Amino acid sequence: MKKLFIMIAAAALLYSCGGNTQKKEESQASVEDFSAIAESVSDGHNAQNSLDYEGIYTGTLPTASGEGMLVTITLSDSTYTRNIEYIGKKGSKTEEKGKYTWGKDGSVITLQNVDKESPSQYFVGENTLTQLDMDGNKITGDMAELYILKK
């Protein structure tokens, strides 16, 4: 009788351990899912009061014609300097200086005293500035990653 009990217990143990062979499907949340959740939860933190955003950001942004433009933005306490140089065009260096202001949600800055034909709004992220379009919207599509300046 003891042997029968041990064999039944061993069989039950082996059966219960067989779960390792069964695969469970796990769903992974995308970055968009986390962004949507983060936007819906307001805890008072934003780029303005949570990030070390001051510093120098650089990147090569696309242009309608040519090889692009090298952009460097330096953010200080409430002032900025933006240097732009079109790649392959001599004498195309420009420098703008002025103040910037924060949007209501504390995640977007607007550069003041900028040429009306040039984008002036940037989304502030962790060690990044992302240029927004002329209406203040994030640029989407295949080229979206090309509009990010890095610290």
C-alpha positions as CSV (number, residue, x, y, z in Angstrom):
1,M,0.0,0.0,0.0
2,K,2.9,2.3,0.8
3,K,4.3,1.8,-2.7
4,L,1.0,2.6,-4.3
5,F,0.7,5.8,-2.3
6,I,4.3,6.8,-3.2
7,M,3.7,6.1,-6.9
8,I,0.4,8.1,-7.0
9,A,2.2,11.0,-5.2
10,A,5.1,10.9,-7.6
11,A,2.7,10.9,-10.6
12,A,0.8,13.8,-9.2
13,L,4.0,15.7,-8.6
14,L,5.3,15.1,-12.1
15,Y,1.9,16.1,-13.6
16,S,1.9,19.4,-11.6
17,C,5.4,20.2,-12.7
18,G,4.5,19.7,-16.4
19,G,3.3,23.4,-16.5
20,N,6.8,24.3,-17.7
21,T,6.1,22.7,-21.0
22,Q,2.9,24.7,-21.4
23,K,3.5,28.1,-23.0
24,K,1.7,31.0,-21.7
25,E,1.0,34.0,-23.9
26,E,2.2,37.2,-22.5
27,S,1.0,40.5,-23.8
28,Q,3.5,43.4,-23.9
29,A,2.5,46.9,-23.6
30,S,3.8,49.2,-26.3
31,V,5.4,52.6,-25.7
32,E,2.2,54.2,-26.9
33,D,0.3,52.3,-24.2
34,F,2.6,53.6,-21.5
35,S,2.5,57.1,-23.0
36,A,-1.3,57.1,-22.9
37,I,-1.3,55.9,-19.3
38,A,1.2,58.5,-18.3
39,E,-0.8,61.3,-19.9
40,S,-4.0,60.2,-18.1
41,V,-2.2,60.2,-14.7
42,S,-1.2,63.6,-13.4
43,D,1.1,63.6,-10.4
44,G,2.5,67.1,-10.9
45,H,5.7,66.0,-12.5
46,N,6.7,67.3,-16.0
47,A,9.8,68.1,-17.9
48,Q,10.1,71.5,-16.5
49,N,10.2,70.4,-12.8
50,S,11.6,66.9,-13.1
51,L,14.3,66.8,-15.8
52,D,17.8,68.3,-15.9
53,Y,17.0,69.9,-19.2
54,E,19.6,72.7,-19.2
55,G,22.5,72.0,-21.6
56,I,23.6,71.7,-25.2
57,Y,21.5,69.8,-27.7
58,T,22.7,69.0,-31.2
59,G,21.5,67.1,-34.3
60,T,21.2,67.2,-38.0
61,L,17.7,68.0,-39.1
62,P,16.4,67.3,-42.6
63,T,15.7,70.2,-45.0
64,A,13.6,70.4,-48.1
65,S,16.7,70.6,-50.3
66,G,20.3,69.9,-49.5
67,E,22.0,67.6,-47.0
68,G,20.3,69.0,-43.9
69,M,21.2,71.5,-41.3
70,L,23.3,71.2,-38.2
71,V,21.3,72.6,-35.2
72,T,22.7,73.3,-31.8
73,I,20.5,74.7,-29.1
74,T,21.9,75.7,-25.7
75,L,19.3,76.1,-22.9
76,S,20.2,78.0,-19.8
77,D,17.9,79.2,-17.0
78,S,15.4,81.0,-19.2
79,T,17.5,81.9,-22.2
80,Y,18.6,80.0,-25.3
81,T,21.1,80.2,-28.1
82,R,20.3,78.4,-31.4
83,N,23.0,77.9,-34.0
84,I,22.0,76.7,-37.5
85,E,24.4,75.8,-40.3
86,Y,23.2,74.3,-43.6
87,I,25.5,71.4,-44.5
88,G,27.4,72.1,-47.7
89,K,26.6,75.8,-47.9
90,K,29.3,78.2,-47.0
91,G,28.4,81.2,-45.0
92,S,25.1,79.8,-43.9
93,K,25.8,79.9,-40.2
94,T,23.2,81.8,-38.1
95,E,22.9,82.4,-34.4
96,E,19.7,83.3,-32.6
97,K,19.5,84.3,-28.9
98,G,16.6,85.0,-26.7
99,K,14.3,83.7,-24.0
100,Y,12.1,80.6,-24.0
101,T,8.8,80.0,-22.3
102,W,7.2,76.8,-21.1
103,G,3.8,75.6,-22.2
104,K,1.0,75.0,-19.7
105,D,1.8,71.3,-19.3
106,G,5.5,71.9,-18.7
107,S,6.7,69.7,-21.5
108,V,7.1,72.0,-24.4
109,I,9.3,75.1,-24.8
110,T,8.8,77.9,-27.2
111,L,11.7,80.0,-28.4
112,Q,11.0,83.7,-28.5
113,N,12.3,86.0,-31.2
114,V,12.4,83.3,-33.9
115,D,11.9,83.9,-37.6
116,K,8.2,83.2,-38.3
117,E,9.1,80.7,-41.0
118,S,11.2,78.6,-38.6
119,P,9.8,76.1,-36.1
120,S,10.1,77.5,-32.6
121,Q,8.6,74.8,-30.4
122,Y,10.4,71.8,-28.9
123,F,9.2,68.9,-26.8
124,V,11.6,68.4,-23.9
125,G,12.4,64.8,-23.1
126,E,15.1,63.0,-21.1
127,N,18.3,64.4,-22.7
128,T,16.4,65.3,-25.9
129,L,14.7,68.1,-27.6
130,T,12.2,67.1,-30.3
131,Q,11.3,69.8,-32.9
132,L,7.6,70.2,-33.3
133,D,5.9,71.2,-36.5
134,M,4.7,74.8,-37.2
135,D,1.4,74.1,-35.4
136,G,3.1,72.7,-32.3
137,N,2.4,69.0,-33.1
138,K,4.8,66.1,-32.9
139,I,6.2,65.1,-36.3
140,T,5.1,61.6,-37.2
141,G,6.0,59.1,-39.9
142,D,9.2,57.6,-41.1
143,M,11.2,60.8,-40.6
144,A,10.0,61.5,-37.0
145,E,13.3,60.3,-35.5
146,L,15.3,62.8,-37.6
147,Y,13.8,65.7,-35.7
148,I,15.4,64.8,-32.3
149,L,18.3,66.8,-30.9
150,K,20.4,65.0,-28.3
151,K,22.2,66.3,-25.3
